[in-house]
Amino acid sequence: MLLDTSIPYQEYVEDCEVCCNPIQLHPRFEDQELISFEAISIEQ
């Protein structure tokens, strides 16, 4: 997975490469360094 470090807070949905279920992703960057990452399954 590629992340854009120029955007401090991101939120998007991507399909899992293993099971194809959707995952909501929340990466946070500070000075282009990853400071937190949260992935939440939104399987329906």
C-alpha positions as CSV (number, residue, x, y, z in Angstrom):
1,M,0.0,0.0,0.0
2,L,1.3,3.4,-1.0
3,L,0.6,6.4,1.3
4,D,1.0,10.1,0.4
5,T,3.1,11.6,3.2
6,S,2.3,15.2,2.0
7,I,-1.2,15.0,3.4
8,P,-1.2,15.1,7.3
9,Y,-4.5,13.3,7.9
10,Q,-6.1,10.9,5.5
11,E,-9.2,8.7,5.5
12,Y,-10.1,6.3,2.7
13,V,-11.5,2.9,2.0
14,E,-9.5,0.1,0.3
15,D,-10.2,-3.5,-0.3
16,C,-8.1,-6.0,1.6
17,E,-5.6,-7.7,-0.7
18,V,-6.2,-11.1,1.1
19,C,-9.9,-11.3,1.6
20,C,-11.3,-8.5,-0.6
21,N,-13.4,-7.0,2.3
22,P,-13.4,-3.2,2.6
23,I,-11.1,-1.6,5.2
24,Q,-11.3,2.0,6.3
25,L,-7.8,3.4,6.7
26,H,-6.7,6.4,8.8
27,P,-3.0,7.2,8.5
28,R,-1.6,10.4,10.1
29,F,1.6,12.1,9.3
30,E,3.7,14.7,10.9
31,D,6.6,16.2,9.0
32,Q,6.0,13.5,6.4
33,E,6.6,10.8,9.0
34,L,3.9,8.2,9.9
35,I,2.8,8.9,13.5
36,S,-0.3,6.7,13.6
37,F,-2.2,4.2,11.5
38,E,-5.7,2.7,12.1
39,A,-7.4,0.1,9.9
40,I,-11.0,-0.8,10.6
41,S,-12.9,-3.5,8.9
42,I,-16.2,-2.3,7.4
43,E,-17.4,-5.7,6.2
44,Q,-21.1,-5.7,5.6
